[in-house]
């Protein structure tokens, strides 16, 4: 039985890798040396050539990094690398929480050592070449250290608590673990911007002036109480622009990148904010949170049934079942289910994006939102002609051309 599970795991890893390369290949068939008719008026010839070069370079780099990570993961299963790390951890201690710390600590450190050179090249070579990078070597190193510390404290603390719950509750493990993760998820949804973001970026309230007045006027008009409007210093790391909505209830806030404010006119900025407010008014934030918690409960229930399976442990070369080995085996076997669920989540997300666009178009200016989307796409060298199959499997947003066509339906309503 464990041999069958072993071959299923290997098959899943290979199938996922090959399918991703197939989707990448489909995207590459849309490359063109000539400016496509459908993007004229958005990209000019020079900017389009730069976008194509950026896309091709990222494609080649993605094949390299994906191939290396695929070979490492495959080797870990084929040569029982997880069993070796497991045996090494048990050589130091038999305490289940400490063993898990050592086990995952070694794996994460090894992964970081392998991927850091790629991250450095991506940041300081590719992103620098195309005018995006603003990260200094010092910022890169400090971010890395802070990331390790945050991961160790939060991730390690959560892992320790879940293993402790598993040791104490056994068959009811999934219920108590679900409750803990649900509380943690809701807490982080409310306070992430207050607790974690300031470790990496400076957030300042949007100063009084024409932009704040315009945003306040729109939010009052649509009955959206918004006291927390912040600007984040995204230019510290990149010239790329963004905006996002975060928090729940009284803790909700809208965060604008300083690069976004530099790139867009006031009506365009208000239109972007109107889109984000649309997500909240349409209950997308709570919908996403509810779906996430339901999925988490389902995953924990299935994992609780399988974590003690000796066959799963033997498939990874470990004779005695334990929590961390069960987690590795289960995560791999569950990945096809996660992939299918991800497709449905992307479909729902794209539907929600259209609804948020409709809200912004009906209550503000569709042409201002369209103009903002065009500017951001050009500034970020976005791919405007991805392959439809790639979009179906991976895009959480409709493509720019799809959104522009949709916004045209509201031109006479504003």
Secondary structure, DSSP 4 states (H G I P E B T S, - for coil): -HHHHHHHHHHHHHHHHHHHHHHHHHHHTT--SS--GGGBTTB-HHHHHHHHHHHHHHHHHHHHHHHHHHHHHHHHHHTTHHHHHHHHHHHH---HHHHHHHHHHHHHHHHHHHHHHHHHHIIIIIHHHTT-B---HHHHHHHHHHHHHHIIIIIHHHHHHHHHHHHHHGGGHHHHHHHHHHHHHHHHHHHHHHHTHHHHS-EEEPPSSHHHHHHHHHHHHTT-----EEEE-GGGTBS---EEEE--GGG-EEEEEHHHHHHS-HHHHHHHHHHHHHHHHTTHHHHHHHHHHHHHHHHHHHHHHHTT-HHHHHHTT-SS--HHHHHHHHHHHHHHHHHHHHHHHHHHHHHHHHHHHHHHHHHTTHHHHHHHHHHHHHHTT--SS--HHHHHHH-SS--HHHHHHHHGGGTTT-
